């Protein structure tokens, strides 16, 4: 899919439930839609399940995100702990000094003062720490994580 044609609209809290509006002109891939429909619970799908579908179909996570939005399905249980857990986030509280190499990796991965979700995942893997730990470090450094690989937030 040529993403240069499809400008994404930034979602606000008031837009919840109107996810397709951020994908003007996007077309629903019926194969992807069928697979998503097999995995939804209620009207939501977890971040992990969305990424599993992307891996199974050998497509980019953002293509899954487009279909999820067009189907008006909510994404929950962010693997970084950012959203989808009710009123709480699932970001651990840092109780010890942060590895300066992790902080350095985050700083060198910033684009427009933000850390991409994909970069957070890579840093998590490189330093063998959980993804929410990377989120906690970013929060302590006052760094926003964006964009989401599924397009849930920008």
Buried (B, 14 or more C-beta within 10 A) or exposed (E): EEEEEBEBEEBEEEEEEEBBEBBEEBEBBEEBBEBBEEEBEEEBBBBEBBBBBBEEBEBBBBBBBBBBBBBEBBBBBBBBBBBBEEEEBBBEEEEEEBEEEBBEBBEEBBEEEBBBBBBBBBBBEEBEBBBBBBBBBBBEBEBBBBBBBBBBBE
